[in-house]
């Protein structure tokens, strides 16, 4: 029993010290847009409205989709889809990652910031939409009859 007490008394401070001294890397991506308030999708998953910050684990190419809609769901800006390469910092490569994640007694922050300019959707008169739809319908009807007559 006394032997276990001695072992516990010698190991407990080491465990406590190692948990206090452990470092880690905080990885974040911040997406902003002009105008603000666009819904952001990271790899097709919604993460919030701009400006939005989220944590991530893996580096590499990530897909960002931004869309700005009004309360009725109509697009106020053209939907924007971009692919951004999130580069791995030098301290995240083997064997340095062992030290940056576990040994260093400091927290490292790897923050990435992206700002996107959203283009407004062109407001067109209803008559212009109607004329375009009728023209497209007539062209489609003509092509359909050409294929069925041959």
C-alpha positions as CSV (number, residue, x, y, z in Angstrom):
1,X,0.0,0.0,0.0
2,X,2.8,2.3,0.9
3,X,4.5,1.5,-2.5
4,X,1.3,2.6,-4.4
5,X,1.2,5.9,-2.4
6,X,4.8,6.7,-3.3
7,X,4.2,5.9,-7.0
8,X,1.0,8.1,-7.0
9,X,2.8,10.9,-5.2
10,X,5.6,10.9,-7.8
11,X,3.5,10.5,-10.9
12,X,0.6,12.9,-10.0
13,X,2.8,16.0,-10.2
14,X,4.2,14.9,-13.5
15,X,0.7,14.4,-15.0
16,X,-0.5,17.7,-13.6
17,X,2.6,19.6,-15.0
18,X,2.3,17.9,-18.4
19,X,-1.4,18.9,-18.7
20,X,-0.6,22.5,-17.8
21,X,2.4,22.7,-20.2
22,X,0.6,21.1,-23.2
23,X,0.4,23.4,-26.1
24,X,-2.0,23.2,-29.0
25,X,-2.8,24.9,-32.3
26,X,-6.0,26.8,-32.7
27,X,-7.0,26.8,-36.4
28,X,-9.6,29.3,-37.5
29,X,-11.1,30.5,-40.8
30,X,-12.9,33.9,-40.9
31,X,-15.1,34.6,-43.9
32,X,-16.3,38.2,-44.6
33,X,-18.2,39.7,-47.5
34,X,-19.1,43.0,-48.9
35,X,-22.0,43.5,-48.4
36,X,-22.1,41.7,-45.0
37,X,-24.8,39.2,-44.0
38,X,-24.3,36.6,-46.7
39,X,-24.8,33.0,-45.7
40,X,-21.6,31.0,-45.9
41,X,-21.3,27.3,-46.7
42,X,-18.0,25.5,-46.0
43,X,-17.7,22.4,-48.0
44,X,-21.5,22.6,-48.6
45,X,-22.3,22.8,-44.8
46,X,-23.8,26.1,-43.5
47,X,-21.6,27.8,-40.9
48,X,-23.3,31.2,-40.5
49,X,-23.6,34.7,-41.9
50,X,-20.7,37.0,-42.7
51,X,-18.6,37.9,-40.9
52,X,-18.2,34.3,-39.5
53,X,-15.3,32.5,-37.8
54,X,-15.1,28.7,-37.5
55,X,-12.5,26.2,-36.3
56,X,-11.1,23.6,-38.6
57,X,-8.9,20.6,-38.3
58,X,-7.6,19.7,-41.8
59,X,-5.6,21.7,-44.2
60,X,-6.0,21.6,-48.0
61,X,-8.5,23.0,-50.5
62,X,-11.8,24.1,-49.1
63,X,-15.0,25.0,-50.9
64,X,-16.7,28.3,-49.8
65,X,-20.2,29.3,-51.1
66,X,-21.7,32.6,-50.3
67,X,-25.2,33.8,-51.0
68,X,-27.0,36.9,-49.9
69,X,-30.8,36.6,-49.9
70,X,-33.6,38.8,-48.6
71,X,-36.2,37.7,-46.0
72,X,-38.3,36.1,-48.8
73,X,-35.4,34.0,-50.1
74,X,-34.7,36.1,-53.3
75,X,-31.1,36.5,-54.2
76,X,-29.8,40.0,-53.5
77,X,-26.3,39.1,-54.8
78,X,-25.0,36.6,-57.2
79,X,-24.1,33.3,-55.6
80,X,-20.3,33.0,-55.3
81,X,-18.5,29.7,-55.0
82,X,-14.7,29.7,-54.6
83,X,-12.0,27.1,-53.7
84,X,-9.3,28.3,-51.4
85,X,-6.1,26.4,-50.5
86,X,-5.5,26.5,-46.8
87,X,-1.7,26.1,-46.5
88,X,-0.1,24.1,-43.8
89,X,2.3,26.1,-41.6
90,X,5.8,24.8,-41.1
91,X,5.1,23.9,-37.5
92,X,2.3,21.5,-38.5
93,X,4.6,19.1,-40.5
94,X,6.0,16.0,-39.0
95,X,8.0,15.9,-36.7
96,X,7.5,19.6,-35.7
97,X,3.8,19.0,-35.2
98,X,4.6,16.8,-32.2
99,X,6.2,19.8,-30.4
100,X,3.6,22.4,-31.5
101,X,0.7,20.1,-30.5
102,X,2.0,18.5,-27.4
103,X,5.2,19.9,-25.9
104,X,5.3,23.7,-26.4
105,X,3.8,25.4,-23.3
106,X,2.1,28.0,-25.5
107,X,-1.0,28.0,-27.7
108,X,-0.3,28.7,-31.4
109,X,-3.0,30.4,-33.5
110,X,-3.3,29.7,-37.2
111,X,-5.9,32.2,-38.5
112,X,-7.0,32.5,-42.1
113,X,-9.1,35.5,-43.3
114,X,-10.9,35.7,-46.6
115,X,-12.9,38.7,-47.9
116,X,-15.2,38.4,-50.9
117,X,-16.9,41.1,-52.9
118,X,-20.5,40.0,-53.9
119,X,-22.0,41.3,-57.1
120,X,-25.5,42.6,-56.8
121,X,-28.2,40.8,-58.8
122,X,-29.4,43.0,-61.7
123,X,-32.9,44.3,-61.2
124,X,-34.8,43.9,-64.5
125,X,-38.4,44.9,-65.3
126,X,-41.0,42.1,-65.2
127,X,-41.8,42.8,-68.9
128,X,-38.1,42.0,-69.8
129,X,-38.4,38.7,-67.9
130,X,-41.6,37.9,-69.7
131,X,-40.2,38.7,-73.2
132,X,-37.1,36.5,-72.5
133,X,-39.2,33.6,-71.2
134,X,-41.5,33.8,-74.3
135,X,-38.5,33.9,-76.6
136,X,-36.9,30.9,-74.9
137,X,-40.2,29.0,-75.0
138,X,-40.6,29.7,-78.7
139,X,-37.0,28.5,-79.5
140,X,-37.5,25.3,-77.4
141,X,-40.9,24.6,-79.2
142,X,-39.2,25.1,-82.6
143,X,-36.3,22.7,-81.7
144,X,-38.7,20.1,-80.4
145,X,-40.8,20.1,-83.6
146,X,-37.6,19.9,-85.7
147,X,-36.5,16.8,-83.9
148,X,-39.9,15.1,-84.1
149,X,-40.4,15.8,-87.8
150,X,-37.1,14.1,-88.8
